[in-house]
Amino acid sequence: MIPIKNLKFLIIAFILLFPAASKAQKVDAAKEFKSAALQTSYMLTEISNTDTSKGVVSPRTFENGKFKMEPPSDWTSGFFPGILWFLYEYTKNEKWLDEAKKFTAKIEKEQYNKTTHDLGFMIYCSYGNAYRLTKDENYKKVIIQAARSLSTRFNEKAGVLRSWDHNKEKWEYPVIIDNMMNLELLFEVTKLTGDSSFYNIAISHANHTMKNHYRPDYSSYHLVDYDPETGAVIKKVTVQGYSDESAWARGQAWGLYGFTMCYRETHDKKYLVQAQNIARFIFTNPNLPKDLIPYWDYNDPAIPNAPRDVSAATITASALYELATYCKGSDYRQKADIILRNLSEKYKAPINTNGDFILLHSTGHKPAKSEIDVPIIYADYYYLEALLRSKGLSNYQDRTH
């Protein structure tokens, strides 16, 4: 039997040690931003040495030994400008402000693009961060026009924004879970203009997605096809996952982030509950690795010999930091800390390699044999956003109302 005096000593020692143990799990944001700034400096050199005569403006991936850039119309075009804004936000270095302005301006014309649902990614990740950090009215005008363009894709019968215009022989009115991320643009423009039509579209889309995309276990289909004349659901499929009934990892992350954001903007508890249920699906899944960096699809039978998707992890971590602020006593922040720590220790690209992206081991579209186990720009974007959120510095803190 331990004497009472010694027992008290052990309890006190445990209490003193516990905060240290918790602190040890947190990533060093200052160190990671220093590393990210160095890597991004090399990427700027890579870009300057790239043939941009065909109109490419923004880096996307490094695949098969090649640095790949995309035109402004690509859905990923806003992420690199967003990364530059994050670097400026953290460092306050005018170098990053100048570069952010330059690369943001390259995609300005996309504010008028009515052929894509991805204007949230393209314009809000670039111009949205630009306006948040500078309050420049010119950035505000672009954001508002982008919301107007996105709103033209809303179908009142179906109650949702159309996602894809391609493969019309496959589906009538496809809506993908990724589209939840574009609602933030509409919510923001509601506040900027006072026009509630943007808000109403976002709410309708979120409600129909919650109703039609989710299974009883709160995993999500990738795509739901609607009848544009009646609004009826035609079919549910998972295009970028292992099978129609599988849980594509990045899709689960998009939903977690999207419904957490919807709760912020509406204070409607059903969105908070939805986000909590999605988080429970992710973190109780038997195929989630111990380091919390998911395989590309939770149901790939090749697990554990399946590729990871670091982008799903970074999106999840960023969402968890916000979700934690609405759920006192939860372990969401601790899980996000673990994800960031493991990414920083085991998934970073060595400096001045792999096209100078920050993180390795993302998976874009495995069924199409595209971007498998490569660095991808949106993984880097949400990694930096998560780092900022871990320090209480970015996005949702500035946008609550």
NORSUL-V280765 format. One record per run of one state. SS is the DSSP state (@ for helix, = for strand, . for the rest). FROM is the first residue (numbers start at 1). TO is the last residue. Records with the same first field share a line. If there is no record, write none. Layout:
BEGIN
SS->FROM-TO + FROM-TO
END
This chain:
BEGIN
.->1-3 + 25-28 + 49-55 + 64-65 + 72-76 + 92-93 + 106-107 + 113-118 + 135-136 + 152-153 + 156-159 + 162-173 + 194-195 + 213-213 + 215-219 + 221-222 + 227-232 + 238-247 + 267-268 + 284-294 + 296-296 + 298-307 + 309-309 + 327-331 + 347-347 + 349-353 + 357-358 + 360-361 + 369-369 + 391-395 + 400-401
@->4-24 + 29-48 + 77-91 + 94-105 + 108-112 + 119-134 + 137-151 + 177-193 + 196-212 + 249-266 + 269-283 + 310-326 + 332-346 + 354-356 + 366-368 + 377-390 + 396-399
=->56-63 + 66-71 + 154-155 + 160-161 + 174-176 + 214-214 + 220-220 + 223-226 + 233-237 + 248-248 + 295-295 + 297-297 + 308-308 + 348-348 + 359-359 + 362-365 + 370-376
END
